[in-house]
Amino acid sequence: MSAHDRHLADYRQHPATVWCANPECGNHADGATVMFISEYGIGWLEPEECVCGGDWLDDKPDEEEDDD
């Protein structure tokens, strides 16, 4: 893609911190840095899902409390 094509598509990318929706995954509590990419007004994350197969969350999940 040429620079002119990228300009016309309003292509952008930047790092984003996300958390895995799967509570069993290490990325659930620690988070991961992925790339947020947008083009023609549509945005997506690369990679699109966590290595555990779960969806990404934009906000850090709440700490779960132990009920003893």
PLY file of the C-alpha trace (Angstrom):
ply
format ascii 1.0
element vertex 68
property float x
property float y
property float z
element edge 67
property int vertex1
property int vertex2
end_header
0.00 0.00 0.00
1.49 3.34 -1.00
1.66 6.34 1.34
-1.05 8.05 -0.71
-3.35 5.01 -0.40
-2.75 4.92 3.35
-3.66 8.60 3.58
-6.87 8.09 1.60
-7.84 5.11 3.76
-7.00 7.06 6.96
-4.83 4.07 7.93
-3.59 4.23 11.53
-2.03 1.83 14.00
-0.89 2.12 17.60
-0.23 -0.19 20.56
-3.12 -0.92 22.92
-3.25 -2.71 26.28
-6.03 -5.30 26.50
-7.03 -8.17 28.81
-8.24 -11.66 27.93
-11.88 -12.42 28.72
-10.94 -15.96 29.76
-10.33 -15.88 33.56
-8.08 -18.97 33.32
-5.63 -17.20 30.99
-2.49 -15.38 32.16
-3.46 -12.38 30.01
-6.69 -12.02 32.03
-5.02 -10.38 35.02
-1.75 -9.19 33.50
-2.99 -7.87 30.18
-1.18 -7.84 26.86
-0.02 -5.23 24.38
-1.47 -5.65 20.89
-1.79 -3.37 17.86
-5.00 -1.42 17.24
-5.38 -0.83 13.50
-8.00 1.32 11.78
-8.74 1.88 8.13
-11.78 3.42 6.40
-13.29 4.12 9.85
-13.20 0.46 10.94
-10.88 -0.68 13.73
-9.61 -4.07 14.87
-6.95 -5.63 17.09
-3.98 -7.68 15.89
-4.01 -10.46 16.97
-7.80 -10.56 16.91
-8.09 -12.87 19.92
-6.05 -13.97 22.91
-3.66 -16.92 22.68
-6.13 -18.74 24.97
-8.85 -18.29 22.36
-10.79 -15.71 24.38
-11.96 -12.30 23.27
-10.09 -9.15 24.27
-11.46 -6.76 26.90
-10.69 -3.03 26.72
-10.89 -2.62 30.50
-9.01 -4.52 33.18
-11.28 -7.09 34.83
-12.16 -6.57 38.48
-10.15 -8.59 40.98
-12.21 -11.53 42.16
-12.57 -11.79 45.90
-12.26 -15.13 47.68
-15.36 -15.98 49.69
-14.05 -18.23 52.48
0 1
1 2
2 3
3 4
4 5
5 6
6 7
7 8
8 9
9 10
10 11
11 12
12 13
13 14
14 15
15 16
16 17
17 18
18 19
19 20
20 21
21 22
22 23
23 24
24 25
25 26
26 27
27 28
28 29
29 30
30 31
31 32
32 33
33 34
34 35
35 36
36 37
37 38
38 39
39 40
40 41
41 42
42 43
43 44
44 45
45 46
46 47
47 48
48 49
49 50
50 51
51 52
52 53
53 54
54 55
55 56
56 57
57 58
58 59
59 60
60 61
61 62
62 63
63 64
64 65
65 66
66 67
